[in-house]
Amino acid sequence: MSTSPHQPRVLRGLSEFDASYDVVLCDVWGVIHNGQARYPAACNALRRFRDKGGTVILITNAPRPSPPILEQLAGLSVPRETFDDMVTSGDVTLSFIAERAGQPIYHIGPERDLTLFEISQKQTGVAPRLVPLADAAYVVITGMFDDRNETPDDYAPQLEIMRARGLDMISANPDLVVHVGDELIYCAGAVAQAYAQRGGRVFQAGKPFAPIYERALALAEQMRGGPVARGRILAIGDAMRTDVAGAVDFGVDALFVTSGIHREELHSEGAIDLAAYRQFLGENTRHPIAAIPELVW
């Protein structure tokens, strides 16, 4: 079930849903932190859901595998009791790389994301071969080399070369943009989108695509000791294109946090602009079951 564009439901808090779901699949960036500081009320809401017997799996399009993201959360003082487990698009990317073991890779992304390949080596015992574009069999993009100053247009020459050679691209983060504090920066998904528009073949590791949801569901069922019906799962996120669309396509309900990447178009004077929200829903084909300004209990 989803909200109606004409009568959108807006929650006061997650507690309105506390008996309706057994599992929450919760986005990270934009919901429980903004890259610089945690949102204490969101952490508290997830903790209280768990206290009532629920299971919380964090599901994020972070291009790095779970270990460094868990360290990042600890550095932001996100309490460990906020969640049960985590799956990142970096985790899914590792499985894509393992399927192409031995093939040389051209990596697009910042140096901090090299942990992806270090963890791949630990898991498989084989060090991925990172090579210049001219020698690559395929491309892995985790972000931009300089995401504070570059845009997808800066990669046009490389994309043309990749397309001419017929190289596949694995996108470790399908997000187009993300807020770091109040700054909006481009993500790997924006470059992957540009490559697909040129006719290049792209494999997406994260939301809104099924592999990351399947992995998150498997973790939840392992935690709960048995199958979980799709109708007992709630996905929470702040992006219509990834969080809401991915949840709906996977057959689970979505709770839309409006103060994330869409806040400038949906909020006025600190509150949801219902007229703008109705129009926004009408412009999208997949709808959340409800919205909430920010995740609170």
KEPAZA-788879 format. One record per atom (N, C-alpha, C, O): x, y, z. Coordinates in steps of 0.2 Angstrom, whole numbers, padded with zeros to 4 digits, always signed. Atoms other than C-alpha are relative to their C-alpha. Layout:
% KEPAZA-788879
XYZ/...
This chain:
% KEPAZA-788879
+0004-0006+0000/+0000+0000+0000/+0004+0006+0000/+0010+0006+0003/-0004-0007+0001/+0006+0018-0004/-0005+0006+0002/-0011+0005+0001/+0003-0006-0001/+0001+0035+0000/-0004+0003-0006/-0001+0001-0012/+0003-0003+0005/-0011+0045-0011/+0003+0006-0002/+0004+0010+0003/-0003-0007+0001/-0004+0060-0020/-0005+0005+0002/-0003+0011+0003/+0005-0005-0002/-0021+0069-0016/-0001+0000+0008/-0002+0005+0010/+0001+0000-0008/-0021+0064+0003/+0006-0004+0003/+0006-0009+0006/-0006+0003-0003/-0003+0060+0008/+0000+0000+0007/-0002+0005+0011/+0000+0001-0007/-0001+0053+0025/+0007+0003+0003/+0012+0001+0000/-0006-0002-0003/+0012+0062+0036/+0000-0002+0007/-0005-0001+0011/-0001+0003-0007/+0018+0053+0052/+0002+0005+0005/+0006+0010+0003/-0004-0004-0006/+0022+0062+0069/+0006-0004+0002/+0011-0001+0004/-0006+0003-0002/+0034+0048+0073/-0001-0008-0002/-0006-0010-0004/+0000+0007+0002/+0039+0030+0069/-0005-0004+0005/-0007-0010+0003/+0004+0004-0005/+0029+0024+0085/-0007-0001-0003/-0010-0006-0001/+0007+0002+0003/+0013+0025+0074/+0000-0006-0004/-0005-0009-0005/-0001+0006+0003/+0020+0010+0065/+0003-0005+0004/+0005-0011+0001/-0004+0005-0004/+0028+0001+0079/-0002-0007+0000/+0001-0012+0001/+0003+0007-0001/+0016-0014+0079/-0001-0003-0007/-0003-0008-0008/+0002+0002+0007/+0014-0015+0060/+0006-0004-0004/+0005-0007-0009/-0006+0003+0004/+0032-0021+0055/+0005-0004+0005/+0005-0002+0011/-0005+0003-0003/+0045-0033+0061/+0007+0002-0001/+0011+0001+0003/-0007-0002+0003/+0060-0027+0051/-0001+0007-0003/-0005+0009-0007/-0002-0006+0004/+0066-0010+0046/+0006+0000-0003/+0011-0002-0001/-0006-0001+0004/+0078-0007+0032/+0001+0007-0001/-0002+0011-0004/-0001-0007-0001/+0085+0010+0036/+0006+0003-0004/+0011+0000-0003/-0006-0004+0003/+0095+0022+0025/+0004+0003+0005/+0002+0003+0011/-0005-0003-0005/+0110+0030+0033/+0001+0007-0001/-0002+0011+0003/-0002-0007+0002/+0116+0046+0025/-0007+0004-0001/-0010+0002-0006/+0007-0004+0001/+0101+0059+0026/-0005-0002+0005/-0010+0001+0006/+0005+0002-0005/+0092+0049+0039/+0002-0001+0007/-0001+0002+0012/-0003+0000-0007/+0103+0045+0054/+0006+0004+0001/+0009+0005+0006/-0005-0005-0001/+0117+0057+0050/+0001+0004-0007/-0002+0002-0012/-0001-0004+0006/+0122+0070+0037/+0007+0001-0002/+0009+0005-0006/-0007+0000+0002/+0140+0066+0035/+0005+0003+0005/+0011+0002+0005/-0004-0004-0005/+0146+0077+0049/-0002-0001+0007/+0002+0000+0012/+0003+0001-0006/+0134+0074+0063/-0005-0005+0000/-0009-0005-0005/+0006+0004+0000/+0122+0061+0069/-0006+0003+0002/-0006+0009+0004/+0006-0003-0002/+0104+0064+0071/-0003-0004+0006/-0005-0010+0006/+0002+0004-0006/+0100+0058+0089/-0007-0002+0001/-0008-0008+0003/+0007+0003+0000/+0081+0057+0087/-0001-0006-0004/-0005-0010-0002/+0001+0005+0004/+0083+0046+0073/+0003-0007+0003/+0000-0012+0003/-0003+0006-0003/+0095+0034+0082/-0004-0002+0006/-0005-0008+0007/+0005+0002-0005/+0083+0034+0097/-0006-0003-0003/-0008-0008+0000/+0006+0003+0002/+0068+0030+0086/+0002-0008-0002/-0002-0012-0001/-0001+0006+0002/+0077+0015+0079/+0002-0005+0006/+0000-0011+0006/-0001+0004-0006/+0083+0009+0096/-0006-0002+0003/-0007-0008+0005/+0007+0002-0004/+0065+0010+0103/-0003-0005-0005/-0007-0009-0002/+0003+0005+0004/+0059+0000+0088/+0003-0007+0001/+0000-0012+0002/-0003+0006-0002/+0072-0013+0092/-0002-0003+0007/-0003-0009+0008/+0002+0002-0007/+0067-0013+0111/-0006-0003+0000/-0008-0007+0004/+0006+0003+0001/+0050-0018+0105/+0000-0006-0004/-0005-0009-0005/+0000+0006+0003/+0056-0033+0097/+0002+0000-0008/+0002-0005-0011/-0002-0001+0007/+0060-0026+0079/+0007-0001-0001/+0011-0001+0003/-0006+0001+0002/+0075-0029+0069/+0002+0005-0005/-0002+0007-0010/-0002-0005+0004/+0085-0015+0061/+0006-0002-0004/+0011-0003-0001/-0006+0000+0004/+0096-0017+0046/+0001+0006-0004/-0003+0009-0008/-0002-0006+0004/+0105-0002+0039/+0002-0002-0007/+0005-0007-0008/-0001+0002+0007/+0105-0002+0020/+0002+0006-0003/-0002+0011-0004/-0003-0006+0003/+0116+0011+0012/+0004-0001-0006/+0007-0006-0008/-0004+0000+0007/+0123+0015-0005/+0007+0003+0001/+0010+0005-0004/-0007-0002-0001/+0140+0019+0003/+0004-0005-0004/+0003-0011-0004/-0004+0004+0005/+0153+0012-0010/+0005-0004+0004/+0008-0008+0000/-0005+0004-0003/+0164+0005+0003/-0003-0006+0004/-0009-0005+0006/+0003+0006-0004/+0161-0012+0012/-0002+0002+0007/+0000+0008+0010/+0003-0002-0007/+0153-0012+0030/+0005+0002+0005/+0004+0007+0008/-0005-0002-0006/+0169-0012+0041/+0001+0008+0000/+0001+0010+0006/-0001-0007-0001/+0174+0006+0037/-0006+0004+0001/-0005+0010+0004/+0006-0004-0001/+0156+0012+0037/-0002-0001+0007/-0004+0004+0010/+0001+0001-0007/+0154+0005+0054/+0004+0004+0004/+0002+0007+0009/-0004-0004-0004/+0169+0014+0060/-0002+0007-0001/-0001+0011+0004/+0003-0007+0001/+0162+0030+0052/-0006+0002+0005/-0006+0007+0008/+0006-0001-0005/+0146+0028+0062/+0002+0001+0007/+0000+0005+0011/-0003+0000-0007/+0156+0025+0078/+0003+0007+0001/+0003+0010+0006/-0003-0007+0000/+0166+0041+0074/-0005+0006+0001/-0004+0011+0003/+0006-0004-0001/+0149+0050+0073/-0004-0001+0006/-0009+0003+0007/+0003+0002-0006/+0144+0043+0089/-0007-0003-0001/-0012-0001+0003/+0006+0004+0001/+0130+0033+0082/+0000-0006+0005/+0004-0010+0004/+0000+0006-0005/+0125+0021+0096/+0000-0007-0003/-0004-0007-0008/+0000+0006+0004/+0128+0003+0091/-0007-0004+0001/-0009-0008-0003/+0007+0003-0001/+0111-0002+0099/-0005+0003-0005/-0011+0001-0004/+0005-0003+0005/+0103+0009+0085/-0002-0006-0005/-0007-0005-0008/+0001+0004+0005/+0104-0006+0073/+0003-0007+0002/+0007-0008+0006/-0003+0007-0001/+0107-0025+0072/+0006-0002-0005/+0010-0005-0003/-0005+0001+0005/+0117-0026+0056/+0000+0005-0006/-0004+0009-0006/-0001-0005+0005/+0122-0017+0040/+0002-0004-0007/+0005-0009-0007/-0002+0002+0007/+0123-0020+0021/+0001+0006-0004/-0003+0011-0004/-0002-0006+0004/+0132-0007+0010/+0000-0003-0008/+0001-0008-0009/+0000+0001+0007/+0132-0006-0009/+0008-0002-0002/+0009-0006-0006/-0007+0003+0001/+0151-0009-0007/+0000-0007+0002/+0004-0011-0002/+0000+0007-0001/+0147-0026+0000/-0002-0004-0006/+0001-0009-0008/+0003+0003+0006/+0137-0030-0015/+0005+0000-0006/+0006-0004-0010/-0005-0001+0005/+0151-0023-0026/+0005-0006+0000/+0008-0008-0005/-0005+0006-0001/+0163-0036-0018/-0002-0006-0004/+0002-0010-0007/+0003+0006+0003/+0152-0050-0025/+0001+0001-0008/+0003-0004-0011/+0000-0001+0007/+0152-0042-0042/+0008-0001-0003/+0009-0004-0008/-0007+0001+0002/+0171-0041-0042/+0003-0007+0000/+0007-0009-0004/-0002+0007-0001/+0173-0059-0036/-0002-0004-0006/+0001-0008-0008/+0002+0003+0006/+0163-0064-0051/+0005+0001-0006/+0004-0003-0011/-0004-0002+0005/+0176-0056-0062/+0008-0001+0002/+0012+0003+0000/-0006+0000-0003/+0191-0062-0053/+0006-0001-0005/+0005-0005-0010/-0006+0000+0004/+0208-0059-0061/+0000+0005-0006/+0005+0006-0009/+0001-0005+0006/+0201-0046-0074/+0003+0006+0003/+0001+0008+0008/-0003-0006-0002/+0211-0030-0073/-0006+0006+0000/-0010+0006-0004/+0006-0005-0002/+0200-0015-0066/+0003+0007-0001/+0009+0008+0002/-0002-0008-0001/+0201+0004-0069/-0005+0002+0005/-0011+0002+0004/+0004-0002-0006/+0195+0012-0053/-0001+0008-0001/+0004+0011-0002/+0002-0007-0001/+0186+0029-0053/-0002+0001+0007/-0007-0001+0009/+0002-0001-0006/+0185+0036-0036/+0006+0003+0005/+0012+0002+0003/-0005-0003-0004/+0194+0044-0021/+0004-0005+0003/+0002-0011+0004/-0005+0004-0003/+0209+0036-0012/-0003-0004+0006/-0002-0010+0007/+0003+0004-0006/+0198+0032+0003/-0004-0006-0001/-0005-0010+0003/+0004+0006+0002/+0188+0020-0007/+0004-0006-0002/+0001-0011-0003/-0004+0005+0002/+0203+0009-0010/-0001-0006+0005/+0001-0012+0004/+0001+0006-0005/+0198-0001+0006/-0005-0005-0004/-0005-0011-0002/+0004+0005+0003/+0185-0009-0006/+0004-0006-0003/+0003-0012-0002/-0004+0005+0003/+0199-0018-0015/+0005-0004+0005/+0006-0010+0004/-0004+0004-0006/+0209-0022+0001/-0004-0005+0003/-0002-0011+0004/+0004+0005-0003/+0194-0031+0008/-0002-0005-0005/-0002-0011-0003/+0001+0005+0005/+0191-0040-0008/+0006-0005+0000/+0005-0011+0000/-0006+0005+0000/+0209-0047-0007/-0001-0004+0007/+0001-0010+0006/+0000+0004-0006/+0206-0052+0011/-0005-0006+0000/-0005-0011+0002/+0005+0005+0000/+0190-0061+0007/+0001-0006-0005/-0001-0011-0004/-0001+0005+0005/+0196-0070-0009/+0007-0003+0000/+0008-0008-0003/-0007+0002+0000/+0215-0071-0006/+0003+0002-0007/+0009+0001-0008/-0003-0002+0006/+0217-0063-0023/+0000+0008-0001/-0006+0011+0000/+0000-0008+0000/+0222-0044-0025/-0002+0002-0007/+0000+0000-0012/+0002-0003+0006/+0212-0035-0038/+0005+0004-0004/+0009+0007+0000/-0005-0004+0004/+0223-0028-0052/-0003+0006-0002/-0007+0007-0007/+0002-0007+0002/+0220-0009-0053/+0005+0002-0005/+0011+0002-0004/-0004-0002+0006/+0227-0003-0070/-0003+0006-0003/-0008+0009-0002/+0002-0006+0004/+0226+0012-0081/-0006-0002-0005/-0007-0008-0006/+0006+0001+0004/+0210+0014-0092/+0002-0004-0006/-0002-0009-0008/-0001+0003+0007/+0219+0008-0108/+0001-0007+0001/+0001-0011-0004/-0001+0007-0002/+0223-0009-0099/-0006-0003+0003/-0005-0009+0004/+0005+0003-0005/+0207-0012-0090/-0005-0004-0004/-0006-0003-0010/+0005+0005+0003/+0194-0026-0094/-0007+0003+0002/-0012+0002-0001/+0007-0003-0002/+0180-0016-0084/+0002+0005+0005/+0008+0006+0007/-0001-0006-0004/+0178-0001-0073/-0005-0001+0006/-0010-0003+0006/+0003-0001-0006/+0173+0001-0055/+0000+0007+0002/+0005+0010+0003/+0000-0007-0002/+0167+0018-0050/-0003+0000+0007/-0009-0003+0008/+0002-0001-0007/+0165+0022-0031/-0002+0007+0001/-0005+0009+0006/+0001-0007-0001/+0164+0041-0033/+0004+0004-0005/+0007+0001-0010/-0004-0004+0004/+0173+0055-0041/+0007+0001+0003/+0008+0000+0009/-0007-0001-0003/+0192+0058-0039/+0000+0006+0005/+0003+0006+0010/+0000-0006-0004/+0188+0075-0032/-0007+0002+0001/-0009+0007-0003/+0008-0002+0000/+0169+0076-0027/-0002+0006+0002/-0007+0008+0002/+0002-0007-0002/+0170+0093-0020/+0001+0005-0005/-0002+0011-0005/-0002-0005+0005/+0176+0101-0036/-0003-0003-0007/-0003+0001-0012/+0002+0003+0006/+0171+0089-0050/-0007-0001-0001/-0011-0002+0003/+0007+0002+0002/+0155+0086-0060/+0000-0006-0005/+0006-0007-0007/+0000+0006+0005/+0150+0071-0071/+0003+0003-0007/+0006-0001-0011/-0003-0002+0006/+0155+0082-0086/+0007+0000-0001/+0010-0001-0006/-0007+0001+0000/+0173+0081-0081/+0002-0007-0002/+0008-0008-0004/-0001+0007+0002/+0172+0063-0085/-0002-0002-0007/-0001-0008-0009/+0002+0002+0007/+0166+0064-0103/+0005-0003-0004/+0003-0008-0008/-0005+0004+0004/+0182+0060-0111/+0001-0007+0001/+0002-0011-0003/-0001+0006-0002/+0185+0045-0101/-0006-0005-0002/-0005-0011-0004/+0006+0004+0002/+0167+0039-0104/+0000-0002-0007/-0003-0007-0009/+0000+0001+0007/+0169+0041-0123/+0005-0006-0001/+0003-0010-0006/-0005+0005+0001/+0185+0030-0122/-0003-0007+0002/-0003-0012-0001/+0003+0006-0003/+0176+0017-0111/-0006-0003-0005/-0006-0009-0006/+0005+0003+0005/+0161+0016-0123/+0002-0002-0006/+0000-0007-0009/-0003+0003+0006/+0172+0014-0138/+0003-0006+0001/+0003-0010-0004/-0003+0006-0001/+0180+0000-0130/-0005-0006+0002/-0003-0011+0003/+0005+0005-0002/+0164-0008-0124/+0001-0002+0007/-0001-0008+0009/-0001+0002-0007/+0169-0008-0106/-0006+0000+0005/-0010+0005+0004/+0006+0000-0005/+0156-0013-0092/+0002+0004+0005/+0008+0005+0007/-0001-0004-0006/+0155-0001-0077/-0004-0003+0005/-0010-0005+0005/+0003+0002-0006/+0151-0007-0060/-0001+0006+0004/+0005+0009+0006/+0001-0006-0004/+0143+0007-0050/-0001-0002+0007/-0006-0005+0009/+0000+0002-0007/+0147+0005-0031/-0005+0004+0004/-0006+0003+0010/+0004-0004-0003/+0135+0019-0027/-0005+0003-0005/-0003+0008-0009/+0005-0002+0005/+0119+0022-0038/-0002+0007+0002/-0006+0010-0002/+0002-0007-0002/+0116+0039-0028/+0002+0005-0005/+0008+0004-0008/-0002-0005+0004/+0116+0054-0039/+0004+0006+0004/+0009+0008+0002/-0003-0005-0005/+0120+0067-0025/-0001-0002+0007/-0005-0006+0009/+0000+0001-0007/+0122+0068-0007/+0001+0006+0004/+0006+0010+0001/-0002-0005-0005/+0122+0081+0007/+0006-0001+0004/+0005-0007+0008/-0005+0001-0006/+0138+0083+0017/-0001+0007+0003/+0002+0012+0001/+0002-0006-0004/+0132+0095+0030/-0005+0004-0005/-0011+0001-0006/+0005-0004+0004/+0123+0109+0019/+0003+0000-0007/-0001+0003-0012/-0003+0000+0007/+0134+0105+0003/-0002-0006-0003/-0003-0011-0001/+0003+0005+0004/+0127+0095-0011/+0006-0002-0005/+0008+0002-0008/-0005+0002+0004/+0140+0084-0020/-0002-0006-0004/-0007-0009-0002/+0002+0005+0004/+0139+0072-0034/+0003-0007+0002/+0008-0007+0005/-0002+0007-0001/+0140+0053-0032/+0002-0004-0006/+0001-0001-0012/-0002+0004+0006/+0146+0039-0043/-0006-0001-0004/-0005-0002-0010/+0006+0001+0004/+0128+0036-0049/-0001+0005-0005/-0004+0004-0011/+0000-0006+0005/+0129+0053-0058/+0004-0002-0006/+0002-0001-0012/-0005+0002+0005/+0144+0047-0068/-0003-0006-0004/-0003-0007-0010/+0003+0006+0003/+0136+0030-0071/-0006+0001-0004/-0007-0002-0010/+0006-0002+0004/+0120+0038-0077/+0002+0003-0007/-0001+0002-0012/-0003-0003+0007/+0130+0048-0090/+0003-0005-0004/+0002-0005-0010/-0003+0006+0005/+0139+0032-0096/-0006-0004-0003/-0006-0005-0009/+0006+0004+0003/+0122+0023-0098/-0003+0004-0005/-0006+0001-0010/+0003-0004+0006/+0115+0038-0108/+0004+0000-0006/+0002+0001-0011/-0004+0001+0006/+0130+0035-0120/-0001-0007-0003/+0003-0008-0008/+0001+0007+0003/+0125+0017-0122/+0004-0005+0004/+0005-0011+0002/-0004+0004-0004/+0137+0010-0109/-0004-0005+0004/-0009-0003+0006/+0004+0004-0004/+0132-0005-0099/+0003+0001+0007/+0009+0001+0009/-0001-0001-0007/+0131-0002-0080/-0003-0005+0004/-0009-0007+0003/+0003+0004-0005/+0129-0014-0066/+0000+0004+0007/+0005+0006+0009/+0001-0004-0006/+0122-0006-0050/+0000-0004+0006/-0004-0009+0006/+0000+0004-0006/+0126-0013-0033/-0005+0002+0005/-0006-0002+0009/+0004-0002-0006/+0115-0003-0022/-0007+0002-0002/-0010-0001-0007/+0007-0002+0001/+0097+0004-0021/+0000+0005-0006/+0004+0009-0007/+0007+0004-0001/+0085+0004-0030/+0000-0007-0003/-0005-0009-0004/+0000+0006+0003/+0091-0012-0037/+0000-0006+0005/+0002-0005+0011/+0002+0005-0004/+0087-0029-0030/+0005-0003+0004/+0004-0005+0010/-0005+0004-0004/+0104-0037-0024/+0001+0003+0007/+0002-0001+0011/-0001-0003-0007/+0106-0025-0009/-0006-0002+0004/-0005-0003+0010/+0006+0001-0005/+0088-0028-0003/+0000-0008+0001/-0002-0010+0007/+0000+0007-0001/+0090-0047-0005/+0005-0002+0005/+0004-0006+0010/-0005+0002-0005/+0106-0047+0005/-0003+0003+0007/-0002+0000+0012/+0002-0002-0006/+0098-0036+0018/-0006-0004+0003/-0006-0005+0009/+0005+0004-0002/+0083-0047+0019/+0003-0007+0003/+0000-0009+0008/-0003+0006-0003/+0094-0062+0022/+0003+0001+0006/+0002-0003+0011/-0003-0001-0006/+0103-0054+0036/-0006+0001+0005/-0005-0002+0011/+0005-0001-0004/+0086-0049+0044/-0003-0007+0002/-0004-0009+0008/+0003+0006-0001/+0079-0067+0042/+0005-0004+0005/+0003-0008+0009/-0005+0004-0004/+0096-0074+0050/-0001+0003+0007/-0001-0001+0012/+0000-0003-0007/+0094-0062+0065/-0007-0003+0003/-0007-0004+0009/+0007+0002-0003/+0075-0067+0067/-0001-0008+0000/-0006-0010+0003/+0001+0008+0000/+0078-0086+0064/-0005-0003-0004/-0008-0008-0003/+0005+0003+0005/+0066-0088+0050/-0002+0005-0005/+0000+0011-0005/+0002-0005+0005/+0057-0080+0035/-0004+0006+0003/-0007+0005+0008/+0004-0006-0002/+0050-0063+0036/-0004+0002-0006/-0002+0003-0012/+0004-0002+0006/+0035-0058+0025/+0001+0007-0002/+0003+0011+0002/-0001-0007+0002/+0037-0043+0014/-0004+0005+0003/-0002+0011+0004/+0004-0005-0003/+0022-0035+0022/+0002+0002+0007/-0001+0007+0009/-0003-0001-0006/+0031-0035+0038/+0006+0004+0000/+0010+0005+0005/-0007-0003+0000/+0046-0025+0032/-0002+0007-0002/-0006+0009-0007/+0000-0007+0002/+0047-0006+0031/+0007+0003-0001/+0012+0002+0002/-0007-0003+0002/+0061+0003+0022/-0001+0008+0001/-0006+0011+0000/+0000-0007-0001/+0065+0021+0027/+0006+0003-0004/+0012+0001-0004/-0006-0003+0003/+0075+0033+0017/-0003+0007-0003/-0008+0009-0002/+0001-0007+0002/+0076+0051+0010/+0000+0001-0007/+0000+0007-0009/-0001-0001+0008/+0078+0048-0009/-0006-0004-0003/-0006-0010-0003/+0005+0003+0004/+0063+0045-0020/+0003-0005-0005/+0000-0011-0006/-0003+0004+0005/+0074+0038-0034/+0003-0007+0002/+0002-0012-0001/-0003+0006-0002/+0083+0025-0024/-0004-0003+0006/-0006-0009+0005/+0003+0003-0006/+0075+0022-0006/-0007-0002-0002/-0009-0007+0000/+0007+0002+0001/+0057+0023-0011/-0001-0004-0006/-0005-0009-0005/+0001+0004+0006/+0057+0016-0028/+0003-0007+0001/+0000-0012-0001/-0003+0007-0001/+0069+0002-0023/-0005-0004+0005/-0006-0010+0004/+0005+0004-0005/+0057-0003-0008/-0006-0002-0004/-0008-0008-0003/+0006+0001+0003/+0042-0002-0019/+0001-0006-0005/-0003-0011-0005/-0002+0005+0005/+0050-0013-0033/+0001-0006+0004/+0000-0012+0001/-0001+0006-0004/+0055-0025-0019/-0006-0003+0003/-0005-0008+0006/+0006+0003-0003/+0038-0027-0013/-0001+0002+0008/-0005-0002+0011/+0000-0002-0007/+0040-0018+0004/-0003+0007+0001/-0002+0011-0004/+0002-0007-0001/+0032-0002+0011/+0006+0005+0001/+0011+0002+0004/-0005-0005+0000/+0042+0014+0011/-0002+0006+0005/-0008+0008+0004/+0001-0006-0004/+0043+0028+0024/+0005+0005-0003/+0011+0004-0002/-0004-0005+0003/+0049+0044+0016/+0002+0006+0004/-0002+0009+0007/-0002-0005-0004/+0060+0056+0026/+0001+0006-0004/+0006+0006-0009/+0000-0006+0004/+0057+0073+0018/+0006+0005+0001/+0007+0009-0003/-0005-0005-0001/+0071+0083+0026/+0007-0002-0002/+0012+0001-0001/-0007+0002+0002/+0085+0074+0017/+0001+0003-0007/+0001+0010-0007/-0002-0003+0006/+0090+0077-0001/-0005+0004-0004/-0004+0008-0008/+0005-0004+0003/+0073+0084-0006/-0003+0005+0004/-0008+0008+0003/+0002-0005-0005/+0072+0096+0008/-0002+0007-0003/-0007+0010-0001/+0000-0007+0002/+0074+0112-0002/-0007+0000-0004/-0010+0006-0005/+0006+0000+0004/+0059+0107-0014/-0006-0002+0004/-0012+0000+0002/+0005+0002-0004/+0048+0100+0000/-0002+0004+0006/-0007+0003+0009/+0001-0004-0006/+0050+0111+0015/+0000+0007+0000/+0003+0010-0005/+0001-0007+0000/+0045+0128+0019/+0000+0002+0008/-0005+0000+0011/-0001-0003-0007/+0050+0137+0036/+0000-0006+0005/-0003-0006+0010/-0001+0006-0004/+0055+0120+0043/-0005-0005+0001/-0004-0010+0004/+0006+0005+0000/+0039+0110+0039/-0001-0002-0007/+0001+0001-0011/+0002+0002+0007/+0033+0100+0025/-0005+0005-0003/-0010+0006+0000/+0005-0003+0004/+0024+0110+0012/-0004-0005-0004/-0002-0008-0009/+0004+0005+0003/+0010+0099+0008/-0002+0001-0007/-0003-0004-0011/+0002-0001+0007/+0005+0107-0008/+0006-0002-0005/+0005-0005-0010/-0006+0002+0003/+0023+0105-0014/+0001-0008+0000/+0003-0011-0005/-0001+0007+0000/+0023+0087-0008/-0005-0004-0004/-0003-0009-0007/+0005+0003+0005/+0007+0083-0017/+0002+0000-0007/+0002-0005-0011/-0002+0000+0007/+0014+0089-0033/+0006-0005-0001/+0007-0008-0006/-0005+0004+0001/+0030+0080-0030/-0002-0008-0001/+0001-0011-0005/+0002+0007+0000/+0021+0063-0027/-0003-0001-0007/-0002-0006-0010/+0003+0001+0006/+0011+0066-0043/+0005+0000-0006/+0004-0003-0011/-0006+0000+0005/+0028+0068-0053/+0003-0007+0001/+0008-0008-0004/-0003+0007+0000/+0033+0050-0047/-0005-0005+0000/-0011-0005+0001/+0005+0006+0001/+0026+0033-0051/+0000-0004+0006/-0004-0009+0006/+0000+0004-0006/+0031+0025-0035/+0000+0004+0006/+0003+0009+0007/+0001-0004-0006/+0025+0031-0018/+0001-0003+0006/+0000-0009+0007/-0001+0003-0007/+0029+0029+0000/-0007-0001+0003/-0012+0002+0001/+0006+0001-0004/+0016+0023+0012/-0002+0006+0004/-0007+0007+0006/+0000-0006-0004/+0019+0039+0022/+0006+0004+0000/+0011+0001-0002/-0006-0004-0001/+0031+0053+0025/+0001+0002+0007/-0004+0002+0011/-0001-0003-0007/+0039+0060+0040/+0006+0005-0001/+0010+0004-0005/-0005-0006+0001/+0049+0077+0041/+0007-0003+0002/+0012-0002-0002/-0006+0003-0002/+0063+0068+0050/-0002-0006+0005/-0007-0006+0008/+0001+0006-0003/+0065+0051+0058/+0000+0001+0008/+0005+0003+0011/+0000+0000-0007/+0059+0052+0076/-0005-0005+0003/-0009-0009-0001/+0004+0005-0003/+0050+0040+0088/-0008+0003+0001/-0012-0001+0003/
